Amino acid sequence: MNTITRTEDLARFVEIAKSAPYVTVDTEFLRERTYWSKLCLIQLAIPPASTAKEPGGEAVLVDPLAEGLSLEPLYDLFRHKSTVKVFHAARQDLEIFFHDAELFPEPLFDTQVAAMVCGFGEQVGYETLVRKIAHASLDKSSRFTDWSRRPLSDAQKSYALADVTHLRVIYEFLSGELARNHRESWLAEEIAVLEDPETYITRPEDAWQKVRTRTNSPRFLALLRELARFRETYAQERDIPRSRVFKDDAMIELASTKPASESDLGRSRLLLREARKGDIAAGILAAVKAGLEARELPQPRKETPGKPGNAALSDLLRVLLKAKADEAGVAPKLIASSSDLDAIATGERDLPALKGWRAEVFGQDALRLATGEIALSAGNGQVRVVPAG
């Protein structure tokens, strides 16, 4: 199996790939012990016809851990707009490349998103598409493996290559389905989100918003904000997981108990032992002090007051969504989430479900249903939209 460990060999493969209509891409990485994903392996494949002069050379493994190997030729391929870069569930892969090189592969095709647009269900897995489209099965024996260890076994290499060789068949099928149904623009809207840098940037000052808490006191939220800011900054600078600093439940405890000394930290039930002294302890105490002294306090998310019929309208919107999703052959959650439906029922209008292709499929009728212009009728096992009144 062809494993590339030298920059010149990667450049040679890239030159061939640039003449291909597409290249399938996947990565193997570790993140259990770091904040940023550690890239351990890259898999690439192009159509077999593209390498007629080099049989068997259409699929390769690239070892980013090899000494002296530069990934710049790969990034040159990512910038080459004549070759489509095909991923499955691309978000984590794209985060790695964005963090490493501040670029996104262009043009980009995500088969998981395309499969949802084509009616294969919600968050459809690669194994399912291999079985349904490529009519093949995957060897799962190397799924849970340490990809940072060298040398890689033949079984590991075979497993890794299967992630891009079957992907060729899947891509060709799904791209054909999108063209047949005139839904290329639908996919483009989803890809735009994946290619937005904001998707991959976590700002320490905003980290508190991802912590689930039942307490909405502005002062408590200020403490939570400062503790989350410290944790995110500390973890990013040292490239360690957030949980190695302190976990969410410990953060909520700290925001509640407001420790003022290392002695107070020592009485915590949830704080890790190593966080009760040294740099982490000092950071926690400084964050608590900043939260207590903060003048600008975060405001809890506004909850829209209940309106008569909102719960019933939400239920009607769920019925409409299911009917419209079935009619279009699209996964319902790709169109709108349950919280989106509740928001529409309470008057919110700045939602993705009411824009772009989602508006055509569901959003326009959702608004008409919410304003009483249309009603739902059931008959012969189907739900239909009918004029109100």
C-alpha atoms as one frame of an Amber mdcrd trajectory, in Angstrom:
protein
   0.000   0.000   0.000   1.341   3.391  -1.038   2.265   5.529   1.994   3.748
   8.942   1.263   6.403  10.137   3.694   8.357  12.587   1.482   7.275  16.015
   0.267   8.395  15.322  -3.306   6.229  12.197  -3.486   3.229  14.119  -2.201
   3.872  16.834  -4.792   4.024  14.172  -7.522   0.641  12.725  -6.491  -0.867
  16.202  -6.258   0.147  17.012  -9.817  -1.736  13.926 -10.999  -4.726  14.788
  -8.779  -4.944  18.262 -10.267  -5.940  16.731 -13.593  -8.692  14.652 -11.962
 -12.291  15.892 -11.660 -12.310  15.163  -7.938 -10.255  13.812  -5.048 -11.729
  12.091  -2.009 -10.184  13.037   1.331 -10.301  11.745   4.882  -8.150  12.080
   7.992  -7.352  10.143  11.127  -6.558  12.177  14.210  -6.381  12.129  17.998
  -7.906  14.646  20.375  -8.184  12.851  23.706  -5.051  14.445  25.154  -4.976
  17.806  23.338  -7.145  20.878  22.723  -6.329  20.972  19.019  -6.732  17.777
  16.999  -3.454  16.007  16.292  -3.381  15.044  12.606  -2.049  11.487  12.283
  -2.946  10.341   8.765  -4.426  11.697   5.526  -6.118   9.502   2.937  -6.521
  10.610  -0.687  -8.065   8.913  -3.714  -8.836   9.953  -7.286 -10.717   8.127
 -10.047  -8.711   5.094 -11.258  -8.768   6.435 -14.821  -6.732   9.418 -13.636
  -3.719   7.173 -13.001  -3.885   4.878 -15.989  -0.099   5.114 -16.347   0.400
   4.158 -12.709  -2.008   1.268 -11.877  -2.872   1.118  -8.171  -1.623   4.627
  -7.565  -5.023   6.270  -7.375  -5.309   5.914  -3.579  -2.580   6.888  -1.150
  -1.912   7.459   2.519  -0.015  10.564   3.583   1.889  10.379   6.866   1.955
  13.888   8.387   4.081  12.550  11.260   6.940  11.641   8.890  10.037  13.716
   9.583  10.544  16.519   7.072   7.214  16.062   5.268   5.515  19.349   4.286
   1.795  19.422   3.606   2.101  22.469   1.357   1.585  20.386  -1.840  -1.710
  19.137  -0.345  -2.753  22.681   0.468  -1.896  23.625  -3.106  -4.359  20.937
  -4.218  -6.953  22.343  -1.813  -6.577  25.725  -3.525  -6.876  24.165  -7.006
 -10.455  24.988  -8.053 -10.688  22.571 -10.985 -10.661  19.528  -8.700 -13.555
  18.961  -6.297 -12.482  17.957  -2.787 -14.858  15.303  -1.427 -15.234  14.581
   2.297 -17.754  12.730   4.425 -18.835  14.639   7.552 -16.164  17.229   6.837
 -16.435  19.507   9.850 -13.694  17.992  12.018 -11.374  17.538   9.041 -11.890
  21.143   7.981 -11.220  22.379  11.502  -7.813  20.671  11.405  -6.831  22.230
   8.073  -8.198  25.641   9.034  -6.204  25.638  12.262  -3.045  24.380  10.529
  -3.117  26.422   7.307  -6.060  28.850   7.587  -7.666  27.561   4.406 -10.607
  25.485   3.278 -10.551  23.031   0.362 -12.289  24.586  -2.641 -14.582  23.524
  -4.164 -15.886  21.311  -1.376 -18.424  18.463  -1.405 -19.654  16.797   1.798
 -21.344  13.456   1.166 -23.061  13.409   4.567 -24.797  16.703   3.848 -25.528
  15.658   0.261 -27.032  12.391   1.506 -29.397  14.281   3.834 -30.429  16.539
   0.962 -31.061  13.413  -1.114 -33.260  11.769   1.520 -30.903   9.312   3.217
 -31.890  10.436   6.712 -30.347  12.543   9.452 -26.576  12.499  10.068 -26.236
   9.422   7.871 -23.031   7.499   8.581 -20.358   6.557   6.061 -20.864   2.851
   6.694 -24.548   3.177   5.778 -23.734   4.912   2.486 -21.088   2.306   1.665
 -23.680  -0.410   2.153 -26.561   1.323   0.352 -24.702   3.002  -2.512 -21.404
   1.169  -2.990 -22.963  -2.196  -2.024 -19.923  -3.077   0.037 -19.060  -3.613
   3.684 -16.375  -2.104   5.898 -13.877  -3.886   8.106 -14.452  -2.376  11.565
 -11.474  -4.027  13.285  -9.282  -0.909  13.209 -11.984   1.626  14.093 -10.659
   2.202  17.623  -6.954   2.504  17.131  -4.096   4.807  18.075  -3.281   6.448
  14.752  -0.238   8.190  16.184   1.704   4.947  16.666   4.145   3.810  14.018
   4.492   1.637  12.065   0.909   1.280  10.899  -0.250  -2.276  10.310  -1.577
  -3.476   6.956  -5.015  -3.799   8.584  -4.903  -0.153   9.665  -3.837   0.959
   6.211  -6.597  -1.053   4.518  -9.188   0.370   6.914  -7.975   3.923   6.279
  -7.939   3.570   2.494 -11.492   2.202   2.490 -12.610   5.583   3.830 -11.706
   7.214   0.509 -11.988   4.449  -2.092 -15.699   3.729  -1.479 -16.232   7.472
  -1.165 -15.624   7.802  -4.916 -18.688   5.699  -5.733 -20.769   7.549  -3.142
 -19.733  10.959  -4.471 -20.502  10.093  -8.092 -23.944   8.764  -7.136 -24.898
  11.690  -4.892 -23.612  14.371  -7.249 -25.718  12.774  -9.963 -28.776  12.767
  -7.688 -28.300  16.436  -6.817 -28.066  17.358 -10.491 -31.102  15.252 -11.366
 -33.183  16.925  -8.634 -31.722  20.401  -9.272 -30.562  20.657  -5.667 -26.951
  21.733  -6.153 -27.839  25.138  -4.699 -29.217  23.450  -1.574 -25.886  21.777
  -0.966 -24.030  25.019  -1.694 -25.914  26.772   1.135 -24.830  24.063   3.587
 -21.240  24.073   2.352 -21.080  27.832   2.917 -21.587  27.194   6.639 -18.766
  24.637   6.650 -16.481  27.133   4.909 -17.221  29.967   7.344 -14.243  30.549
   9.686 -16.678  31.450  12.472 -17.746  27.794  12.509 -14.321  26.824  13.869
 -13.361  29.743  16.087 -14.000  29.483  19.818 -13.468  32.808  21.521 -12.712
  32.536  25.238 -15.063  35.414  26.057 -17.969  33.508  24.474 -17.166  30.043
  25.872 -19.602  30.405  28.797 -22.548  30.289  26.421 -21.874  26.597  25.742
 -22.133  25.653  29.423 -25.552  24.376  30.431 -26.839  25.774  33.687 -30.213
  26.186  35.327 -29.243  29.425  37.039 -29.860  32.661  35.131 -28.747  35.213
  37.721 -26.681  37.870  35.879 -23.991  37.802  38.613 -23.784  34.008  38.464
 -23.471  34.222  34.679 -20.688  36.802  35.061 -18.772  34.361  37.272 -19.420
  31.594  34.762 -18.221  33.842  31.922 -14.915  34.635  33.636 -14.282  31.023
  34.661 -15.038  29.758  31.146 -12.841  32.493  29.652  -9.914  31.424  31.860
 -10.411  27.728  31.109 -10.605  28.238  27.345  -7.522  30.479  27.262  -5.515
  28.138  29.492  -6.468  25.067  27.428  -5.750  26.739  24.088  -2.357  28.098
  25.141  -1.210  24.749  26.532  -2.992  22.570  23.972  -4.766  20.434  26.561
  -8.442  19.374  26.758 -10.780  21.703  28.646 -11.631  18.853  31.000  -7.993
  18.703  32.113  -8.369  22.223  33.510 -11.763  21.662  35.137 -15.036  20.164
  33.965 -18.350  21.950  33.460 -19.851  20.655  36.702 -16.847  21.957  38.638
 -17.193  25.332  36.900 -20.829  25.595  37.937 -19.853  24.672  41.498 -17.147
  27.370  41.518 -19.575  29.990  40.215 -21.937  29.049  43.045 -19.437  28.831
  45.926 -17.259  31.827  44.866 -13.955  30.624  46.393 -11.603  33.382  47.577
  -8.549  31.308  48.533  -6.750  28.038  47.843  -8.189  26.834  51.129 -11.686
  27.393  49.690 -10.692  25.484  46.547  -9.581  22.589  48.716 -13.162  22.158
  49.905 -14.532  21.746  46.366 -16.216  18.412  45.718 -15.738  18.452  41.960
 -12.456  20.241  41.256  -9.532  18.089  40.131  -6.756  17.795  42.720  -4.153
  19.412  40.442  -6.463  22.413  39.914  -6.470  23.328  43.617  -3.006  24.843
  43.522  -0.532  26.432  41.133  -1.426  28.222  37.894  -4.927  26.794  37.583
  -5.850  27.699  41.144  -4.518  31.223  40.648  -6.503  31.531  37.418  -9.692
  30.322  39.080  -9.387  32.780  41.953  -8.654  35.663  39.571 -11.650  34.682
  37.425 -13.964  34.558  40.437 -12.724  37.970  41.570 -13.275  39.394  38.064
 -16.780  37.945  37.981 -17.687  39.424  41.333 -16.346  42.846  40.356 -17.728
  42.907  36.802 -19.978  45.839  36.014 -21.192  44.566  32.649 -23.242  41.515
  33.492 -24.403  38.928  30.965 -28.129  38.829  30.517 -29.943  35.506  30.507
 -31.396  34.423  27.212 -34.784  35.970  26.806 -37.602  33.516  26.988 -40.536
  34.513  24.851 -43.648  34.771  27.047 -46.143  32.090  26.336 -48.910  33.023
  23.969 -52.259  31.262  23.722 -51.991  28.402  21.292 -48.180  28.416  20.978
 -47.791  24.806  22.094 -50.521  23.712  19.703 -48.968  25.731  16.866 -45.587
  24.118  17.528 -47.239  20.729  17.207 -48.881  21.748  13.930 -45.538  22.974
  12.615 -44.016  19.595  13.459 -46.701  17.884  11.403 -46.119  20.308   8.530
 -42.351  19.762   8.707 -42.702  15.987   8.559 -45.094  16.229   5.624 -42.898
  18.676   3.713 -39.731  16.701   4.435 -41.349  13.489   3.191 -42.606  15.265
   0.090 -39.151  16.663  -0.690 -37.260  13.544   0.369 -35.094  15.490   2.837
 -34.161  14.756   6.442 -36.490  16.899   8.638 -33.690  18.032  10.971 -31.775
  19.404   8.000 -34.702  21.760   7.418 -35.551  22.815  10.975 -34.849  21.796
  14.546 -37.443  21.404  17.266 -36.297  24.700  18.801 -36.721  26.385  15.395
 -40.351  25.282  15.313 -40.982  26.583  18.831 -39.340  29.892  17.885 -41.533
  30.264  14.783 -44.599  29.573  16.937 -43.628  32.397  19.312 -42.977  34.935
  16.561 -39.245  34.604  15.834 -38.482  35.190  12.160 -34.689  35.425  11.865
 -34.091  31.699  11.475 -32.281  29.518   8.887 -35.486  27.493   8.493 -37.125
  30.580   6.976 -34.351  31.364   4.489 -32.921  29.993   1.259 -33.969  26.557
   0.049 -35.525  25.790   3.436 -38.016  28.613   2.892 -39.049  27.101  -0.438
 -39.518  23.629   1.016 -41.006  24.510   4.401 -40.522  28.062   5.683 -43.032
  29.881   3.508 -45.826  27.468   4.391 -44.737  27.521   8.045 -45.278  31.283
   8.157 -48.614  30.978   6.385 -49.681  28.334   8.906 -48.537  30.526  11.810
 -50.565  33.486  10.519 -53.687  31.437   9.814 -53.556  31.699   6.011 -53.478
  27.922   5.570 -54.563  24.847   7.498 -53.637  21.159   7.484 -55.926  18.425
   6.282 -55.485  14.667   6.613 -56.851  12.099   4.225 -55.832   8.862   2.513
 -52.841   8.617   4.816 -51.458  11.980   3.787 -51.270  15.473   5.264 -52.114
  18.290   2.862 -51.971  22.077   2.987 -55.359  23.690   2.364 -56.602  27.304
   2.451 -57.811  28.363   5.891 -61.466  29.033   6.430
